[in-house]
Amino acid sequence: MPMPILMMFIGALLTAVFPLEKYGVKLLPHVDSGLPKLVIPSIAHVDISALFFTTLSIAIVVLAQTLLSAQGNAMKDGYKLDGNKEIFAYGMAELATSLVGCCPTNGSVSRTGLARQYGCKTQAMSLSAAATMALLLLFGTGFIEYLPVPILTAIVITALLGACHFALGKRLFKESRNEFYIFMAACCGVLIFGTIYGVVIGIVLSFLAVVIKAVTPPAHFLGIIPGQTGFFNLEKNVNARPIRHTIIYRFPGNLFFANIDKFQEDIEKAIKEDTEQVIVDASGISNIDFTAIDRLVIFYNDLQKRNIDFYLTRHMDHLNQALRENGGIEIITSGHVRRTMQQALLDCGLVPPYPLEDLETSHISFIQPELEWAFGNEAEKYKQKMTQEMLDKIHSKTDLSPDLLKDIENHTNFGELGLIEADEFLSRLEMHIPEIMEKIHENEQYVEERLEQYRDRIEEKLQEMNPETLRVLKQYRSKYEKKLQELNPHAFNHYKELHQKHLERLEKNKK
């Protein structure tokens, strides 16, 4: 049942029967019948300067509301949208409306909401709406003045409720407070000042947020994890060590006048008395402006005077073009632009294995767990969640089935390092042996032996893949066992007792 149409007819009927206007109910005004006439608008006597802000505001609202509505519906229905074509279409529509004296046109959120509500899928909706409107103007304008404004308002509000992003606001509050504040500022702007000002507030605040992120990107310093390839964030990886006498700095954003100070200050703060070279991983710098190049050259020359080599590495070739064309060519011609960080280190006389700070030798191997890299500070919480999920799976069975190890491997699906984390995962499960024993009705010795069998299979696989990794695994066990002990000392002590008994049984069997 098309309730909006039904409500309009009920409203018109009430107006015809009862004197609603006498009771303060506002009705639509009288509309003369007939189609609008084509007129060339005259702008000779228009104050352009006074009109500029209004027209610009309307253009912003039309652009923002149209694209947001169109893109939102395209995402819901799973089709691609060409924003440029949308803008061109509405531009042509505005030209057409100027010839007949209509209001500016834009993508209507309320009409779209109604269309979705009644399952409209094609342009036939707009064509039939235009035809219906033409018939109404020709033959039904007398009906318009019988329509109560409150009923029309209710129809629009009902249609708009489906377009209100309550769930988005809740999600932003949980996941991105800054964007939530922009969301609420734009919302309040619309409610208090009107649509135009609300949209402008949202656009300005969003622009400022982008600028702030560009000015302060998450730059960081890099080091080496012994036994691993590549360079790692020193702050996020506890096993990473800086190369001696070397600063490796990654700047993940375009370099321009507003953030060149941060770039230089970060490096200056990191320089020590024994620093001999500064290497910049510029893979995240896709653009650099004239001011930043000037400051970069000055900084480069200053470091040279202090006997510190400065290198730019891993960037795209168009960055070299910008340096050549805007006064930074001396950095290139002096040989301080290199394709890779390894080449820059080689120029400084450093070859693998690199000498690292705080280590007697760089041959010591460490493990950088993949889950810790992927989940950062949330890694421990995620590991506990994985453990609980596996316990739930075990509880749904009657025994420790042979495919349990496959389930564990799927839970820690990170290749060679995944096997290392699967070993930690087994230790976490072993701390729950009393709980597992109750569910599958077996004794502790049986459960412990089955889990140890899985651990043996992990070690066999690691031995086949990389014997060095197996050696490092045994060093790593002591590290995560300390963490498990901190989490639950009582369960950990029980687990160690069972594990020790298992080792004693193995030794007895060998004898």
N, C-alpha and C positions, 0 to 999 in steps of 0.2 A: 504493500500500500504506500503510494507516494505521499507521505504525511505533510510535507511542505505545501504541496498543491492543495491538499484537503484543508489545511489550516488557513490558507489564503481565502478559499471559498467560504469557510466558516466565518472568518473575519469580515468579509464583504457582506455576508448575510446579516451578521450582527449589526453592522453599520446601517444597512438598509432598514432593519427592524427597529433598532434602538438609536436614540440621539447620542452616540458615543462622544461626539465632539463637545457636547455640553458638559459632559463629565470630565473633561480635560484629556481625553484620549486623542493623541495627534494622528491625523490622517494624511495620506499623500496628497499633494496639491493637484489641481486640475491640469491635465495635459491635453493640448490641442491635437486633433487627429492629423495624420499625414506623415509622410517621410520627410526627414530634414533636407533642406535645399543646399546645393553645392555653392559655396561662397569662397572667393579668394580673400584670405584675411589681410587686413591692412595693419601694418606695423609702423607707419610713418609717424604716428603721434604717441608711440609707446616709449616709456622711459626704460631703455634697455638696462641701465645700471640697476634700477630698482627691481626689474624683472629677473635679473641674472641669478640671484640666490634662490628665488622660488623655482625657477626652471631647473637649475642645477640640482636642487633638493628632490624635485619630482623625478628627474632622470636617475638619481642615485637610488631612490625607493623602487622605481620601476625595475632597474637593473638588478638590485639585490633581491627583491621579493620574487621577481620572475625566475631568476637563475636558481635561487634556493628552492623554490617550489618545484621547478622543473627537474632539477637534479635529484631532489628528494624522492619524487615520484618515479624517476627513471631508475633509481637504486632499488626501490621497492618492487618494481615490475621487471627488473633485470634487463633493461635495454640501454644502449649507449645514446648519449645526447651530445650534439655539437653546439656548444655555447655560443660560438660566433654566429651560427645560423639563427639561433633563438634571438640574439640581440638584433640581427638584421631584420628579422620578421617583425619584431616589435617596433623597430625604427620606421619601417614602412607603414605599420598600423598607425603610428603617431602622425605621420604625414597625412594619412587618409582622414583621421579624426579632425585634424586642423582645418580641413576643407568643409566639414559639416558641423563644426562647433561642438563636438562631443568632449566629454572628459578624457583625460589621458588614459590609455589602456595599458594594462599589465596582466601578468599571470595571476589569476584570482585564486587565492588559497581556499576561500569558502566554496566557490563554484567547483574547484577541483575536488574538495572534500565531498560535495554532493555527488559529483560524477563517480567517484570511487565507491560511495555508498550504494549507488544503484548499478554498479558493474559496467559503466561506460568504458570502452576500450579504444575507440577510434575517433577520427576527426568528424565522423557523422554527428557527434554530439554538438560540436560548435556550429556545424551547418544547420542542423535542425533548430538550435537555439536562435540563430540569426533569422531563420525563416519565421519562427514563432514570434520573435520580436517585431519583425516587419508586419505581420498580420495583426499583432496587437496594436501597433501604432496606426495602422490603417482603419481597423474596425473595432478595437476594444479599449480605446483610451478612457471611455466613460467608466470602465470597471476599475481603473487605477485609483481614482479618487475615493473609492470605497475601502481601500486597503488600510487597516490600522498599522501604524509604524511599529508598535510593540510586537506584533505578530511577525512582521518582516525581520525585526531585530532578533527575535527568538530563533527564526529559521537560520539566520546567519551565524548566531552563536552556536547552535547545534552543529552546523557544518564545520565551524572552526574548532570545536572541541576535539574532533578527530585529528586535526592538524597540530594541536598543541603537543609539544615535546616534553611531557612530564617525566617520562622515563629517561630522556636525555639529561634533564636537569639533575635527576637523582644520580645518574651514572657519573656526570661531571663532578658532582659534590664529592663522590667517593674517590674518583681517579685523578681529577685535575682541578684543583681548587681555583687556580688562576683563571682557567677558562669558564669555570662556574660563575666567578664574580663578573666576568664580561657578559655572560649569558643573562645574569640577573640585572646587571646595569642596563642592558639593552631592553629587557622586559619592562623594568621600571620606567625607563625613558619613554617607551611607547604608551604606558598607562598614564603617566603624569603629563608628559609634554606633547604626545602625539606620535604618529607613525614615523614621520620624517625625522624628528629629533631622535627617536629611539634607534632608528637605523643608523643615523650619523654617529651616535654614541657608540654603538656596537662596532662600526667600521673603524672609528678612531682608536678605540681601546684595543681592537684586534691588531691594528697596524702598530701601535706602541708595543704590544706584546711581541710581535715579530721582530721589531727593531731591538728590543731588549735582549731577545735570544740571539740575534745576530751579533750584538755588541759583546755579549758574554757567553760564547759557545763553550761547551764542556771540554776545554783543552786539558791535556795531561802529558805526563812524562813517561817514557818507555824504558824497559830494560829487558833482560834475558832470563828465562827460566832454564837452568841447566838441564840438559837432556831433551829439551823441546826446541822445535824450530820456530822462527818468527820472533816478534817483539811484543811485549806485554805491558799493559798499564801497571805501573809500579804501585799505584794506590789500591787497585782492585785485586791484585794478585800477590799474596803474601810470600810466595816463593820467588818472585821476580827480583832481580838484582840489577842495579845500574852498572854499565860498563865503566871501568876506571877512567878517570879524567875526561869523561864524555857525558854530555847532556843530549838526550834524544827527546825532542818535543813534538807532539802532534797537535796541530791546530785544525779542528774540524769545521771550518766555515770560511766564507769569503773574507778577504782581508781588505779593509777600507778605512777611511779616516776615523771612524768612530771606535774601531777596536784595535788599531795598530798600537795604541798605548798598552792595552792588556797583553798583546803579543810580546812586546818588548819587556814589560815589567815582569811577566812570568819567567822569562829567560834570565833576566838580570838577577832576580831573587834566587834562582837555582845555581848561578855561577859561584864556584868556590875558588880558593886560592890555587888549587891544583888543576882546575879545568883547562883543558887544552883544545877541545873542539865542541862546537854546538851543531847538531844535525837536526834539521826540521823535516819532519814527515809532513809534506804539503799535499798529500793525496786528497785531503778534504777541502783544499783551497781551489775553487774553480774559477775565481775571479779576483782581481786585485786592482784597486784604483790608483790614480796618479799620485795622490797624497801618500798612500801607503808605500808605494815604490820609493818615493823620495826618502821617507823615514827608514825604509829597509836598507837603502844604500848608506845612509848616515850610520845606522846601527852596525852594518857590515864593516865599514871603515873603522869605526870605534873598536870593534872586537879585534880587527887586524892589528891595530896599534897596541892592543893588550896581549898580542901573541896568541890569540884564540881564533882558530879556524871556524868559519861559518858556512854551512852547506844547506842548500834547498834540495830536497829529494822527492821522488815518487809522484810529482805533479804532472798534469797534462801539458802537452806541448804549447797550447795557447797561452799558458802562463809565461812560458819563455818568450812568446811573441810580445806579450804585454811588457815584459822587462826590457826587451830590445827596443821597443818603440817609445818607451816613456822614461828613459834615463837610467835603466838598471842593467845595461849591457855589461858593465864592468864585472858584475857578479858572475855572468856567464863566461866571459873571456878569460877570467882568472881561474876557471876550472872549478868553481864552487857551486855548480849546478850539476847534480848527478841523477841518473835514472833510478837507482836503487840506494837504499841505506847501506847495504853491504859494500857497494862501490865507494861510497863516501868514507866508510870505515877503513877500507883498504887504502884509500888516499892518505889516511891518517896513520898508516902503518899497522892497523889492527886487523888480524885475521882470526878465524875460528880455530880453537875455542877462545872466545874473547875473555880477557881478564876482567873479573867482576869484583865489585866492592863487597866487603864483609864476607869473603870466602877465601879459604886457603888455596883452593883449586877450583877451576871452572868445570872439572870433570865430574863433580858430584851431580847426580841426577835427582830431579824433583818431579812430582806429579802436579799438574794443574787440573783438578777435577772439572769435567765438562759441565756438570750441573752447577757448580759454583760460578763458573764463567757465565753460564746462560741465565741464572736466576739471581746472581749477586747476593745482596743481603737477605733475600727471600729463600736462599738455597736450603737452609736448615728446615724451614717451615715446609718446603716442598718435599724434602726427604721424609719428614714425618707423615705427610699426607700419603706418599707412595707406600710407606710401610703399612699404614692403616688399610689402604686399598688391598694390598697383598694379604694381610691378615683376614680381611673380609672374604677374599677369594678362597683362602685355606679353610675358613670356617664353613663355607658352602659345600665343602667336600668331606668325604669320610676318611680319607687318608692322604698322606703326602705322595701324590701321584708323580709318575716319572716326568710328566710335562711341566712340573713346577719350575725347574731350572729354565725352561724355555719361556715361561711366564716372567720369571725374574729378568732374563735377558731382554725381553720385550719392554719391561718396565724401565730398564736402564739401557736403552738402545742408542749407545754412543760409540760403537766400534770398539777399538782396542781399549781406550780409556773407559768405555762402558763396562768392560769386564772388571776393571779395577773398582768401579763404583758398585758393581754387582757384589763384589766381595764385601764391601762396607754394608751393603744392603742385607747380606746374610747375617752379619754381626748384629744388625738392628733386629732382625727376625729372631735370632737366638736369644735376645734379651726378653722375648715374649714366649719362650718355650712353655712355661707353666700354663699360659693361656691357650697355646696351640694344643697342648697335651689334653686339656679338658675337652676341647672340641672334637678331636679325632680319636679320643679314647686310646691313646698309646702312652707308653712310659717315656720318661725323660731321655733315657739312653737311646731309645729307638729314634726319637725326634732329632737328638743331637747328631747321631751317626748319619742320618739322612742329609741333614744340612751340611755336615762336613764332607759328605760325598760330593755334594754340589760344589763345595769350595775346591775340592781336589780337581774336579772337572774344569773349573775356571783356571786353576793353575796350569793344568795340562794345555789348555788352549793358548794361554799366554806364553808358555814355553815354546809352543809351535810358532806363534806369531812373532814374538820378540823376547828372547831370554832376559835382555837387559830390563825390560819393563817388569818382568816377574820379580827380579831382584829388588827393584825400586818399590814394588807393591809391598813386600815384606817390611820395608822401612816405613812405608806410609801407614801400615796397620796400626802401629803404636800411636800415630797422630790422631786418627779418628777414634781409636779406643779411648783415648783421654777425653775426647769430646763426649762420647757415649757415657763415660763414667760421671761426667759433670751433669749430664741430663738426668740420669737415674742411677745413683750409686748402688742402691739395693739390688736392682735388676742386673746391673753390670757385674756385681760380685758373684751373683748366682750363675750368670753366663760364664764367667771365668772359671768357676769351680767345675762346671760341666765340661768346659773345653779342656781343662787340665786332666780330668778323669778320662776323657777321650784319648788324649795323648798318652796317658799311662797305659790304657788298654792296647793302643797301637804298639807301644814299646814291648808290652808283655807278649803280644802275638808274634812279634818279630823274634823274640827269644825262643 
